[in-house]
Amino acid sequence: MAGVRLDLLLLECLGQVVKSTIEPRCKGVPLWDAGIRDVAAAKLKELGVPDRPVTVVEAARAAGFLGPDPDVIVVKSNPRRVPRV
């Protein structure tokens, strides 16, 4: 199944906002190309935006529209273990 690179999509959207709104107000200084893009990319990574293709189904699961994947078995550890003697 094909996916979308959310990090690249969000960077492109943010770049359009910076170039069309912020740069004209700063007398045309190319802020996006001067380093703001790198800062935005680092922040997206810090926020946990994946840098791999994400499918629509994965996005729906993350957003809560779909439940957990029925084909994946999740094993939860028991943090309250009783030591054996």
C-alpha angles and dihedrals in degrees: 000000000000121000142193127244099235093188092058093043092052092045091052092050092047091047091055091051093049094046096045100038114018103034095054089053089052092057094263098303106162095236095160094056092039094066111293088105091059091048091050092049091051091048092051090051090048090052090055100253104159120244093210131077112284120204124223090247092054090049091049091051092049091048091051098247090116129037126234119309107271091210093060121079113210115203113200118203120230106238091191102067121170110223116235118236 
